[in-house]
Amino acid sequence: MSQRFNAFKVVAVSALLVLCTVGGAVQAQPTFGNPSPTAGTSTSNSANAAADAAAYREVEYSNKARRGPALIVIPGEIKSNNANFTQRFLPNNIADFAELELSNANFPVLERTNLGPLVNEISLAYNLGDPAAARKTMQMGKLKTTKWIVKFDILKAEQIAENKKGFDGRAVGGLLSIFGGGSMAGSAASTVAGSVQTGDSTGVWLIGMRFKIMDANTTEQVAQGYKDLKMEVGATSTSVMGVSDSAKGGVGLDTMVQRLVQTLVWDIDAKYK
């Protein structure tokens, strides 16, 4: 009897351990459902396609295997007067993108958050081209190993073109009502025609960015480069008999700036490492 009881205990304990293990595995692998009620519909597919086009795309830099010189990214300048752009971006935002991409390209980047108030002194010294102030600042701690100071400037950000077109069926509906002579067919045709509303609009932006590499000890310019990219934003809408369909998409300003940074970092990685 005791042998059977002991065997039962072994089986029970083993089963309990298996359940605990399985339960732990389930808890360690949470599942995430899609709460959207429109998932799988045409509107969802179109919206997700537009979002995928603007999603972050990692770049495989050609010389990533080779370690680059130690550097610091300082906030650049935004020389555009476009209010839509300047309200959204600050030089620090662009420097954050640059630190990310330069790190991905295997450049040792000393983050500005580790420098504290020294960032302003460093930026002032290199923007003024003051080698004495630069050398004095760069003799501190981790700054001694820094070879380059890099900055990214926005030189251009403007909407260079905009085109709109559309159709309003109310005028046509009115004519059909007049020529229909008050008949039911004429009234129905005028109602349908009057309900038709269509519209298309397209705007094209041109954004230009420059990078500058400066020697950390002398403030002399080592290299510079410039790229500009075109961005198109469009919207279309149609409405007939109360049934509407609309879409809006294109790469946004944030994505555009990040891809410009990636393009310039590609040049830095390929030519100046």
C-alpha positions as CSV (number, residue, x, y, z in Angstrom):
1,M,0.0,0.0,0.0
2,S,2.8,2.4,0.9
3,Q,4.6,1.6,-2.3
4,R,1.5,2.5,-4.3
5,F,1.0,5.7,-2.3
6,N,4.7,6.7,-2.9
7,A,4.3,6.0,-6.6
8,F,1.2,8.1,-6.7
9,K,3.0,11.0,-5.0
10,V,5.8,10.8,-7.6
11,V,3.3,10.9,-10.5
12,A,1.4,13.8,-8.9
13,V,4.5,15.8,-8.2
14,S,5.8,15.2,-11.8
15,A,2.4,16.3,-13.2
16,L,2.5,19.4,-11.1
17,L,6.0,20.3,-12.2
18,V,4.9,19.8,-15.9
19,L,1.9,22.1,-15.3
20,C,4.0,24.7,-13.7
21,T,6.5,24.6,-16.5
22,V,3.8,24.9,-19.2
23,G,2.1,27.6,-17.3
24,G,5.4,29.5,-17.0
25,A,6.0,29.1,-20.7
26,V,2.6,30.5,-21.6
27,Q,3.2,33.5,-19.3
28,A,6.6,34.1,-20.9
29,Q,5.1,34.3,-24.4
30,P,2.3,36.9,-24.3
31,T,0.1,37.3,-27.4
32,F,-1.0,40.6,-28.8
33,G,-4.3,40.8,-30.6
34,N,-5.4,43.5,-33.0
35,P,-8.1,45.5,-31.2
36,S,-9.2,47.4,-34.4
37,P,-12.7,46.6,-35.5
38,T,-11.7,47.4,-39.1
39,A,-8.8,44.9,-39.3
40,G,-8.7,43.2,-42.6
41,T,-11.0,45.7,-44.4
42,S,-9.9,47.7,-47.4
43,T,-9.5,50.9,-45.3
44,S,-7.3,49.0,-42.9
45,N,-5.2,47.6,-45.6
46,S,-4.7,51.0,-47.3
47,A,-3.9,52.7,-44.0
48,N,-1.4,50.0,-43.1
49,A,0.2,50.1,-46.5
50,A,0.8,53.9,-46.1
51,A,2.2,53.3,-42.6
52,D,4.6,50.6,-43.9
53,A,5.9,53.1,-46.5
54,A,6.8,55.5,-43.7
55,A,8.1,53.0,-41.2
56,Y,11.8,53.0,-40.1
57,R,14.1,51.2,-42.5
58,E,17.4,50.0,-41.2
59,V,20.4,50.8,-43.5
60,E,23.3,48.3,-44.0
61,Y,26.2,50.7,-44.1
62,S,28.9,49.5,-46.5
63,N,31.8,49.9,-44.0
64,K,30.0,48.9,-40.9
65,A,32.5,46.2,-40.1
66,R,35.2,48.9,-39.8
67,R,35.2,51.0,-36.6
68,G,35.2,54.7,-37.2
69,P,36.8,57.5,-35.2
70,A,35.2,58.7,-32.0
71,L,32.9,61.6,-32.4
72,I,30.3,63.9,-30.9
73,V,27.2,65.1,-32.7
74,I,26.3,68.7,-31.8
75,P,22.9,70.4,-32.7
76,G,23.0,72.0,-36.1
77,E,21.0,74.9,-37.5
78,I,17.6,75.0,-39.2
79,K,17.9,77.8,-41.7
80,S,14.4,77.3,-43.2
81,N,11.7,79.9,-42.4
82,N,8.8,77.4,-43.1
83,A,6.6,77.5,-40.1
84,N,5.2,74.0,-40.6
85,F,8.7,72.6,-40.4
86,T,10.2,74.8,-37.7
87,Q,7.3,74.1,-35.4
88,R,7.9,70.4,-35.6
89,F,11.6,70.1,-35.6
90,L,14.4,71.4,-33.4
91,P,18.2,70.9,-34.0
92,N,18.2,68.4,-31.1
93,N,15.7,66.2,-32.9
94,I,17.9,65.9,-35.9
95,A,21.0,65.3,-33.8
96,D,19.2,62.4,-32.1
97,F,18.6,60.8,-35.5
98,A,22.2,61.4,-36.4
99,E,23.5,59.7,-33.2
100,L,21.4,56.7,-33.9
101,E,22.5,56.3,-37.5
102,L,26.2,57.0,-36.8
103,S,26.1,54.4,-34.0
104,N,24.6,51.9,-36.5
105,A,27.4,52.6,-38.8
106,N,29.9,51.7,-36.1
107,F,31.1,55.1,-35.1
108,P,31.8,55.5,-31.3
109,V,29.4,58.3,-30.4
110,L,29.6,60.1,-27.1
111,E,26.0,60.9,-26.4
112,R,25.1,64.5,-25.6
113,T,23.1,63.4,-22.6
114,N,26.4,62.3,-21.0
115,L,27.9,65.8,-21.5
116,G,25.4,67.8,-19.6
117,P,26.0,71.6,-19.8
118,L,29.3,71.0,-21.8
119,V,27.2,70.6,-25.0
120,N,26.6,74.4,-25.2
121,E,30.3,75.1,-24.7
122,I,31.3,72.6,-27.3
123,S,28.7,73.9,-29.8
124,L,29.7,77.5,-29.3
125,A,33.4,76.7,-29.7
126,Y,33.0,74.9,-33.0
127,N,30.3,77.1,-34.5
128,L,32.6,80.1,-33.9
129,G,35.7,78.2,-35.0
130,D,37.5,79.0,-31.7
131,P,40.4,76.4,-31.5
132,A,41.6,77.6,-28.1
133,A,38.1,77.1,-26.5
134,A,37.7,73.8,-28.3
135,R,41.1,72.4,-27.1
136,K,40.3,73.6,-23.5
137,T,36.9,71.8,-23.5
138,M,38.1,68.6,-25.2
139,Q,40.8,67.9,-22.5
140,M,38.2,66.7,-20.1
141,G,37.6,63.0,-19.4
142,K,36.1,61.0,-22.2
143,L,36.3,64.0,-24.5
144,K,40.1,63.4,-24.9
145,T,39.5,60.5,-27.3
146,T,37.1,62.4,-29.5
147,K,38.4,63.0,-33.0
148,W,35.5,64.5,-34.9
149,I,32.7,67.0,-34.2
150,V,29.7,66.4,-36.5
151,K,26.6,68.5,-37.1
152,F,23.7,68.4,-39.5
153,D,22.0,71.5,-40.8
154,I,18.7,71.9,-42.6
155,L,19.3,74.4,-45.4
156,K,16.0,74.1,-47.2
157,A,12.5,72.9,-46.3
158,E,9.7,74.2,-48.5
159,Q,6.6,73.1,-50.3
160,I,7.6,73.7,-53.9
161,A,4.3,72.6,-55.5
162,E,0.7,72.0,-54.8
163,N,-2.1,70.8,-57.1
164,K,-5.8,70.3,-56.4
165,K,-8.7,69.2,-58.5
166,G,-12.2,68.1,-57.8
167,F,-15.8,67.8,-59.1
168,D,-19.0,69.1,-57.5
169,G,-22.1,67.5,-58.9
170,R,-24.6,70.0,-57.6
171,A,-24.6,72.2,-60.7
172,V,-25.2,69.2,-62.9
173,G,-27.9,68.0,-60.6
174,G,-29.6,71.3,-60.9
175,L,-29.5,71.2,-64.7
176,L,-31.0,67.7,-64.8
177,S,-33.8,68.8,-62.5
178,I,-34.6,71.7,-64.9
179,F,-34.5,69.6,-68.1
180,G,-36.2,66.7,-66.4
181,G,-39.5,68.6,-66.4
182,G,-40.3,67.5,-62.8
183,S,-40.6,63.8,-63.8
184,M,-39.6,61.2,-61.3
185,A,-36.7,60.0,-63.5
186,G,-35.4,63.6,-63.8
187,S,-35.7,64.1,-60.1
188,A,-33.8,60.9,-59.3
189,A,-31.0,61.7,-61.8
190,S,-30.6,65.2,-60.4
191,T,-30.4,63.7,-56.9
192,V,-27.7,61.2,-57.8
193,A,-25.7,63.7,-59.8
194,G,-25.9,66.3,-57.1
195,S,-24.5,63.9,-54.5
196,V,-21.3,63.3,-56.4
197,Q,-18.3,65.0,-54.8
198,T,-14.7,64.2,-55.7
199,G,-11.4,65.8,-54.8
200,D,-7.7,65.2,-55.2
201,S,-4.8,67.2,-53.8
202,T,-1.0,66.7,-54.0
203,G,1.7,68.6,-52.3
204,V,5.5,68.2,-53.0
205,W,8.1,69.2,-50.4
206,L,11.8,69.6,-51.0
207,I,14.1,69.3,-48.0
208,G,17.8,69.8,-48.1
209,M,20.4,68.8,-45.4
210,R,24.1,69.4,-45.0
211,F,26.6,67.7,-42.8
212,K,29.9,69.1,-41.5
213,I,32.8,67.2,-39.9
214,M,35.2,69.3,-37.9
215,D,38.5,68.3,-36.3
216,A,37.9,68.1,-32.5
217,N,41.2,69.8,-31.6
218,T,41.5,72.5,-34.3
219,T,37.9,73.2,-35.3
220,E,39.0,73.0,-38.9
221,Q,36.5,71.5,-41.3
222,V,37.4,67.9,-42.4
223,A,34.6,67.3,-44.8
224,Q,31.1,68.4,-45.7
225,G,28.2,67.1,-47.9
226,Y,24.7,68.0,-49.0
227,K,21.6,66.1,-50.1
228,D,18.1,67.0,-50.8
229,L,15.1,64.7,-51.1
230,K,11.6,65.2,-52.6
231,M,8.5,64.3,-50.5
232,E,5.0,63.9,-51.9
233,V,1.9,64.0,-49.7
234,G,-1.5,63.4,-51.3
235,A,-5.1,63.0,-50.5
236,T,-8.1,61.8,-52.5
237,S,-11.8,61.6,-51.6
238,T,-15.1,60.5,-53.3
239,S,-18.7,60.7,-52.2
240,V,-21.7,59.4,-54.0
241,M,-25.2,59.1,-52.6
242,G,-23.8,59.4,-49.0
243,V,-21.2,56.7,-49.6
244,S,-17.7,58.1,-49.2
245,D,-14.2,56.9,-49.7
246,S,-11.0,58.9,-48.8
247,A,-7.3,58.3,-48.5
248,K,-4.3,60.3,-47.4
249,G,-0.8,59.3,-47.4
250,G,2.9,59.9,-48.2
251,V,6.1,60.1,-46.3
252,G,5.9,62.6,-43.5
253,L,8.4,65.2,-42.5
254,D,9.8,63.1,-39.6
255,T,10.5,60.2,-42.0
256,M,12.0,62.5,-44.6
257,V,14.4,64.0,-42.1
258,Q,15.5,60.6,-40.8
259,R,16.1,59.3,-44.4
260,L,18.1,62.4,-45.2
261,V,20.3,61.7,-42.1
262,Q,20.7,58.1,-43.3
263,T,21.7,59.2,-46.7
264,L,24.4,61.6,-45.3
265,V,25.7,59.0,-42.8
266,W,26.0,56.6,-45.8
267,D,28.4,59.2,-47.4
268,I,30.3,59.7,-44.2
269,D,30.7,55.9,-43.7
270,A,31.7,55.3,-47.3
271,K,34.1,58.2,-47.9
272,Y,35.5,59.5,-44.7
273,K,35.9,56.6,-42.3
